[in-house]
Amino acid sequence: MQREKKDKNFIKKPIYDGGPKAMREFIKKNMRYPQEAFDAKIEGTVVIKYRVDHQGKVVDAKVIAGLGYGCDEEAVRLVSLLTFKVPKSRGVKVLFNKSLKIHFRMPKKPPTTISYTVTKEEKGKEDASSKESNSGSYHYTINI
C-alpha cells in the first residue's frame, strides 16, 4: 500500500482563480485608461505591492514605482478588485505579500465620457398633505 506524500509547504500561497493568464485578462478587461494620462500621452508600467488576507481579499495596496497622471490610482483600483483562492493553512491566518506590474499602453481611441442631465417634471398639483418636492435634477457621467 502506497502512502500519500506529505505536503512539504506548511503555509499555502493564495492563487488567482484561472492563474496568471486569467489575472492579466481581468486587468485588461477592467482597466479604464485615465483621461489625464491619455491627454499627456503617458505610457509605462506601475509596480504595486499588495497584501492578500486569509479570505483571499486584497487588503492593502501601495504603489512602488508609479507614473502619475491617474495611472497609479487606477492600478490600485484594479488590484483592489482582485480576489484569490487561499487554501487552508492548518488554521493559521496569514497575510501574503505579493507584487504586480500593470502596463499602461495608449489605447487606439480616447476614453469616452458620456454626460447627461435628467430633470423631473411637475405632474399637476399634489394635494396639500404631500410634502415631497417633485422638482429637481440629476446629473450622470458615464466613463466607457
GROMACS elastic network, one bead per residue, 0.5 to 0.9 nm:
[ bonds ]
;  ai    aj funct       b0    kb
    2     5     6  0.89714   500
    3     6     6  0.87452   500
    5     8     6  0.87696   500
    6     9     6  0.89646   500
    7    10     6  0.74334   500
    9    12     6  0.63304   500
   10    89     6  0.67167   500
   10    90     6  0.77120   500
   11    87     6  0.86703   500
   11    88     6  0.81732   500
   11    89     6  0.50353   500
   11    90     6  0.76878   500
   11    92     6  0.79969   500
   11    94     6  0.84011   500
   12    86     6  0.73112   500
   12    87     6  0.60805   500
   12    88     6  0.72440   500
   12    89     6  0.58580   500
   13    85     6  0.87738   500
   13    86     6  0.65570   500
   13    87     6  0.72887   500
   13    89     6  0.87465   500
   13    96     6  0.72888   500
   14    52     6  0.75556   500
   14    53     6  0.89188   500
   14    54     6  0.84506   500
   14    56     6  0.67909   500
   14    84     6  0.58044   500
   14    85     6  0.54546   500
   14    87     6  0.68086   500
   14    96     6  0.75474   500
   15    18     6  0.83303   500
   15    19     6  0.68870   500
   15    20     6  0.88090   500
   15    56     6  0.85185   500
   15    83     6  0.88813   500
   15    84     6  0.53867   500
   15    85     6  0.51810   500
   15    86     6  0.64387   500
   15    87     6  0.83924   500
   16    19     6  0.53142   500
   16    20     6  0.69902   500
   16    22     6  0.78769   500
   16    23     6  0.67777   500
   16    56     6  0.88141   500
   16    82     6  0.79793   500
   16    83     6  0.67733   500
   16    85     6  0.60667   500
   16    86     6  0.87994   500
   17    20     6  0.85862   500
   17    22     6  0.73823   500
   17    23     6  0.79992   500
   17    83     6  0.80735   500
   17    84     6  0.63790   500
   17    85     6  0.64407   500
   18    21     6  0.71029   500
   18    22     6  0.51080   500
   18    23     6  0.73355   500
   19    22     6  0.55099   500
   19    23     6  0.64572   500
   19    24     6  0.89619   500
   20    24     6  0.62569   500
   20    25     6  0.86938   500
   21    24     6  0.51899   500
   21    25     6  0.63355   500
   21    26     6  0.86985   500
   22    25     6  0.50495   500
   22    26     6  0.61363   500
   22    27     6  0.86728   500
   23    26     6  0.50435   500
   23    27     6  0.62352   500
   23    28     6  0.85599   500
   23    82     6  0.80964   500
   24    27     6  0.51737   500
   24    28     6  0.60857   500
   24    29     6  0.85646   500
   24   102     6  0.87781   500
   25    28     6  0.50255   500
   25    29     6  0.60242   500
   25    30     6  0.85685   500
   26    29     6  0.51743   500
   26    30     6  0.61335   500
   26    31     6  0.84172   500
   26    78     6  0.89176   500
   26    82     6  0.84972   500
   27    30     6  0.52635   500
   27    31     6  0.57556   500
   27    78     6  0.64843   500
   27    79     6  0.82002   500
   27    82     6  0.87576   500
   27   102     6  0.81252   500
   28    31     6  0.54729   500
   28    32     6  0.88382   500
   29    32     6  0.86471   500
   30    78     6  0.71649   500
   31    74     6  0.73964   500
   31    75     6  0.82120   500
   31    78     6  0.68820   500
   32    35     6  0.87316   500
   32    74     6  0.72083   500
   32   111     6  0.76845   500
   32   143     6  0.81843   500
   32   144     6  0.76551   500
   33    36     6  0.87208   500
   33    37     6  0.73279   500
   33    38     6  0.70520   500
   33    70     6  0.84847   500
   33    71     6  0.74445   500
   33    74     6  0.77513   500
   33   104     6  0.75350   500
   33   105     6  0.85373   500
   33   106     6  0.79132   500
   33   107     6  0.76364   500
   33   110     6  0.86122   500
   33   111     6  0.67526   500
   34    37     6  0.53179   500
   34    38     6  0.62875   500
   34    39     6  0.87634   500
   34    69     6  0.72536   500
   34    70     6  0.55734   500
   34    71     6  0.62803   500
   34    74     6  0.73498   500
   34   111     6  0.76978   500
   35    39     6  0.61317   500
   35    40     6  0.86198   500
   35    69     6  0.83593   500
   35    70     6  0.79515   500
   35   110     6  0.77875   500
   35   111     6  0.64694   500
   35   112     6  0.89496   500
   36    39     6  0.52088   500
   36    40     6  0.62842   500
   36    41     6  0.84990   500
   36    42     6  0.85800   500
   36    69     6  0.54727   500
   36    70     6  0.65748   500
   36    71     6  0.87864   500
   37    40     6  0.51264   500
   37    41     6  0.58452   500
   37    42     6  0.50095   500
   37    43     6  0.77080   500
   37    67     6  0.89230   500
   37    68     6  0.79128   500
   37    70     6  0.65186   500
   37    71     6  0.69480   500
   37   106     6  0.86889   500
   38    42     6  0.62932   500
   38    43     6  0.85345   500
   38    69     6  0.86823   500
   38   106     6  0.67811   500
   38   107     6  0.81775   500
   38   110     6  0.69896   500
   38   111     6  0.79228   500
   39    42     6  0.78894   500
   39   110     6  0.86369   500
   40    69     6  0.80109   500
   41   106     6  0.70391   500
   42    67     6  0.78290   500
   42    68     6  0.88139   500
   42    69     6  0.76939   500
   42    71     6  0.88506   500
   42   104     6  0.80153   500
   42   105     6  0.79817   500
   42   106     6  0.73778   500
   43    67     6  0.80020   500
   43   103     6  0.78502   500
   43   104     6  0.52944   500
   43   105     6  0.51473   500
   43   106     6  0.62595   500
   44    66     6  0.86466   500
   44    67     6  0.68546   500
   44   102     6  0.85237   500
   44   103     6  0.58955   500
   44   104     6  0.52823   500
   44   105     6  0.66966   500
   45    65     6  0.79156   500
   45    66     6  0.72041   500
   45    67     6  0.71864   500
   45    71     6  0.89295   500
   45   101     6  0.63155   500
   45   102     6  0.55406   500
   45   104     6  0.58931   500
   45   105     6  0.86073   500
   46    63     6  0.71505   500
   46    64     6  0.76145   500
   46    65     6  0.55963   500
   46    67     6  0.63516   500
   46    71     6  0.74332   500
   46    72     6  0.65348   500
   46    75     6  0.69407   500
   46   100     6  0.82786   500
   46   101     6  0.56886   500
   46   102     6  0.52465   500
   46   103     6  0.64419   500
   46   104     6  0.77312   500
   47    62     6  0.86510   500
   47    63     6  0.60455   500
   47    64     6  0.54119   500
   47    65     6  0.50172   500
   47    66     6  0.65374   500
   47    72     6  0.87706   500
   47    75     6  0.84439   500
   47    99     6  0.70987   500
   47   100     6  0.58218   500
   47   102     6  0.64344   500
   47   103     6  0.87773   500
   48    61     6  0.66048   500
   48    62     6  0.56263   500
   48    64     6  0.55479   500
   48    65     6  0.72485   500
   48    66     6  0.83550   500
   48    72     6  0.86683   500
   48    75     6  0.74498   500
   48    76     6  0.72895   500
   48    79     6  0.80785   500
   48    98     6  0.84128   500
   48    99     6  0.54839   500
   48   100     6  0.53054   500
   48   101     6  0.63230   500
   48   102     6  0.77911   500
   49    60     6  0.82134   500
   49    61     6  0.57628   500
   49    62     6  0.53820   500
   49    63     6  0.64606   500
   49    64     6  0.66063   500
   49    97     6  0.71076   500
   49    98     6  0.57532   500
   49   100     6  0.65301   500
   49   101     6  0.89673   500
   50    58     6  0.67460   500
   50    59     6  0.73907   500
   50    60     6  0.52996   500
   50    62     6  0.62250   500
   50    63     6  0.87231   500
   50    76     6  0.89354   500
   50    79     6  0.77813   500
   50    80     6  0.87040   500
   50    96     6  0.82480   500
   50    97     6  0.58858   500
   50    98     6  0.54352   500
   50    99     6  0.60172   500
   50   100     6  0.81199   500
   51    57     6  0.82526   500
   51    58     6  0.56290   500
   51    59     6  0.57463   500
   51    60     6  0.52567   500
   51    61     6  0.66280   500
   51    95     6  0.61213   500
   51    96     6  0.53428   500
   51    98     6  0.61293   500
   51    99     6  0.85343   500
   52    55     6  0.77979   500
   52    56     6  0.56590   500
   52    57     6  0.54203   500
   52    59     6  0.60392   500
   52    60     6  0.76533   500
   52    83     6  0.83834   500
   52    84     6  0.76984   500
   52    86     6  0.89521   500
   52    94     6  0.84573   500
   52    95     6  0.56083   500
   52    96     6  0.50535   500
   52    97     6  0.66014   500
   52    98     6  0.76081   500
   53    56     6  0.54367   500
   53    57     6  0.56258   500
   53    58     6  0.65059   500
   53    59     6  0.65173   500
   53    86     6  0.85623   500
   53    93     6  0.76445   500
   53    94     6  0.64249   500
   53    96     6  0.64852   500
   54    57     6  0.75974   500
   54    86     6  0.64737   500
   54    87     6  0.88084   500
   54    88     6  0.86465   500
   54    92     6  0.83687   500
   54    93     6  0.53137   500
   54    94     6  0.57120   500
   54    95     6  0.63992   500
   54    96     6  0.81586   500
   55    58     6  0.89985   500
   55    83     6  0.86744   500
   55    84     6  0.78933   500
   55    85     6  0.76861   500
   55    86     6  0.65959   500
   55    93     6  0.87399   500
   56    82     6  0.85997   500
   56    83     6  0.54651   500
   56    85     6  0.55423   500
   56    86     6  0.56250   500
   57    80     6  0.79230   500
   57    81     6  0.84347   500
   57    82     6  0.70671   500
   57    83     6  0.51421   500
   57    84     6  0.64758   500
   57    85     6  0.89100   500
   58    61     6  0.73083   500
   58    79     6  0.72327   500
   58    80     6  0.55535   500
   58    81     6  0.76354   500
   58    82     6  0.66778   500
   58    83     6  0.67861   500
   58    84     6  0.82855   500
   59    80     6  0.74817   500
   59    95     6  0.89279   500
   60    80     6  0.79851   500
   61    76     6  0.60900   500
   61    77     6  0.88553   500
   61    79     6  0.71784   500
   61    80     6  0.71845   500
   62    76     6  0.70890   500
   63    66     6  0.60968   500
   63    72     6  0.66163   500
   63    73     6  0.86395   500
   63    75     6  0.81791   500
   63    76     6  0.73300   500
   65    72     6  0.86459   500
   66    71     6  0.74344   500
   66    72     6  0.56154   500
   67    70     6  0.80004   500
   67    71     6  0.61172   500
   67    72     6  0.63377   500
   68    71     6  0.55845   500
   68    72     6  0.57506   500
   68    73     6  0.82270   500
   69    72     6  0.75803   500
   69    73     6  0.87965   500
   70    73     6  0.54407   500
   70    74     6  0.63016   500
   70    75     6  0.87558   500
   71    74     6  0.50724   500
   71    75     6  0.61131   500
   71    76     6  0.86904   500
   71   104     6  0.75640   500
   72    75     6  0.51400   500
   72    76     6  0.63308   500
   72    77     6  0.86619   500
   73    76     6  0.51701   500
   73    77     6  0.61761   500
   73    78     6  0.86826   500
   74    78     6  0.61611   500
   74    79     6  0.86751   500
   75    78     6  0.51234   500
   75    79     6  0.62370   500
   75    80     6  0.85789   500
   75   101     6  0.89290   500
   75   102     6  0.66291   500
   76    79     6  0.52069   500
   76    80     6  0.61204   500
   76    81     6  0.88225   500
   77    80     6  0.51580   500
   77    81     6  0.65849   500
   78    81     6  0.53104   500
   78    82     6  0.70352   500
   79    82     6  0.54431   500
   79    83     6  0.88669   500
   79   100     6  0.84220   500
   80    83     6  0.81639   500
   86    89     6  0.82901   500
   88    91     6  0.65652   500
   88    92     6  0.79520   500
   88    93     6  0.89159   500
   89    92     6  0.55414   500
   89    93     6  0.75235   500
   89    94     6  0.84801   500
   90    93     6  0.88149   500
  104   107     6  0.88293   500
  106   109     6  0.84195   500
  106   110     6  0.86665   500
  107   110     6  0.66973   500
  107   111     6  0.80815   500
  109   112     6  0.84569   500
  111   143     6  0.73017   500
  111   144     6  0.64061   500
  112   142     6  0.82400   500
  112   143     6  0.58983   500
  112   144     6  0.52063   500
  113   141     6  0.68223   500
  113   142     6  0.56535   500
  113   144     6  0.62456   500
  114   140     6  0.82088   500
  114   141     6  0.57220   500
  114   142     6  0.50772   500
  114   143     6  0.64787   500
  114   144     6  0.79232   500
  115   139     6  0.74164   500
  115   140     6  0.57687   500
  115   142     6  0.63456   500
  115   143     6  0.88273   500
  116   138     6  0.85630   500
  116   139     6  0.60655   500
  116   140     6  0.56868   500
  116   141     6  0.67867   500
  116   142     6  0.88038   500
  117   137     6  0.68885   500
  117   138     6  0.56442   500
  117   140     6  0.63133   500
  117   141     6  0.88983   500
  118   136     6  0.86510   500
  118   137     6  0.55309   500
  118   138     6  0.51461   500
  118   139     6  0.63899   500
  118   140     6  0.81279   500
  119   135     6  0.75741   500
  119   136     6  0.60253   500
  119   138     6  0.63497   500
  119   139     6  0.87201   500
  120   134     6  0.66121   500
  120   135     6  0.55377   500
  120   136     6  0.57047   500
  120   137     6  0.60264   500
  120   138     6  0.84445   500
  121   134     6  0.69265   500
  121   135     6  0.63229   500
  121   136     6  0.82046   500
  122   125     6  0.78254   500
  122   133     6  0.88317   500
  122   134     6  0.56770   500
  122   135     6  0.62196   500
  123   126     6  0.80082   500
  123   134     6  0.79226   500
  125   128     6  0.88777   500
  126   129     6  0.81627   500
  126   130     6  0.65527   500
  126   131     6  0.88450   500
  127   130     6  0.58597   500
  127   131     6  0.88526   500
  128   131     6  0.73255   500
  130   133     6  0.85016   500
  133   136     6  0.78865   500
